[in-house]
Amino acid sequence: MAAGGKFPYLLGHGEISFLYGVERQTSQLWRTREILPEPDFVVSGNPYWLLPTILGMAEANGREVDPQRLKEFKANHRDWFVVEDTADLPPVIGLKEIPWIFGKKYGDIYQWRTRNSLAAEDAVISGSPLWLLDTILADAEERSRPVLQEAVERIRTGEREGLKPRGRKKSATPKPQPPELPPTRAYKPGDADLAEVTAFIKEIWAAGLTVSVRAKR
């Protein structure tokens, strides 16, 4: 690996869905329904969770991580290590934070990567490339690229590109409660005259409700 050593276990929706043996959309739905806890970490607007968080979710919600898939996942990432607390995470960055370091635009960094003029990513999680900050700084030194120390310090203190909004935003104003439905009435031949039936239908319409007529024997 590049400078910085081992990479911490961070999981996105792709890795979570793999461990649980479900579709990626299911993991995203779990987040919408608050079954999946809030992300432990956000990089370049994307959410990530620590491995202990995801394993703990299985215990809390009665869901089970597939033991064989977990074994396979760890085998494929032998150089990674478990972090229990986000305070112990090394600085991890993505394509949205690298421009801060060099005072460049996102497109410039994208071109560097396309032309192999940027250190290879330390990990790809749920399709997004991630680097250790030390990897990028070592690469900058090797290529004699000046860096903005102020931006580096911002990253070291935890600042990252904000989390992308997902799904509909919750309205600050609660929706009004729908009107209470009037009690059901049944009309049999000879039991009610037309005026009574008409008055009942008008009452329903006045409440903004719809009338459905269903014939029964």
Steps between C-alpha positions, in 0.01 A plus 500: 500500500592865474632696797280484807489125550185302553154627415209500750190291444246743356179372341264663255165372377672260261695326776204498740274338242771241428538404867125462547439333165245759386467743211681832529164677487400311813793648692401845378141432605622398847660839532180677392303301759767569766576129539853583393659739752632840404828483306814492711691697240437708189756536221438699182130506581468122533406317823715228654466279806754326721494121493407472873204734436363272229558182700329667797203587281450130433469432873273800564253428218495123491669493160789269434822565313584199284803343679647371174466839334665669799787255481536563128485875549779494758707266285478746211617785726776341706689829526205681655450541873199540728428839653256512791468878525510770233745692719754230415451525123800623303416794268321352197409715200336470160493683170305793647756574774821462294438830312507685834855379561634638173268797450375338179165429341339157509554467124874553544526217750287278279744564213798419723343169586409424138858568393646293784647819645353435844570229754285191459208485740549307822153349478186496288190479715158472338654616175662815643880540521644595838849599610678541829601863539859388550491325162410823323753707695780254426405501132497881495848509652628249247361706211608832657141624511434776752216439746284737701579432866179671610297250297704210636425612855129531421503140383697384805238657726224305326357737239367322190271571206144489635270202484289483186124527564328169438129452460243764578571756765277490804263793506538739792122542504310185599230387261144568621306198617243379247136555594334221693286276282127495577359166617408255227133482410312236306180573313256226410198536275219659696719588803595855394362758265697680230528822706680321785745327266566829318564683829755236604686526169508881527644469852784286366569737210504799736783332693701471177458123488408267216192284479512142369178307453522125526200278440446209741241228510 
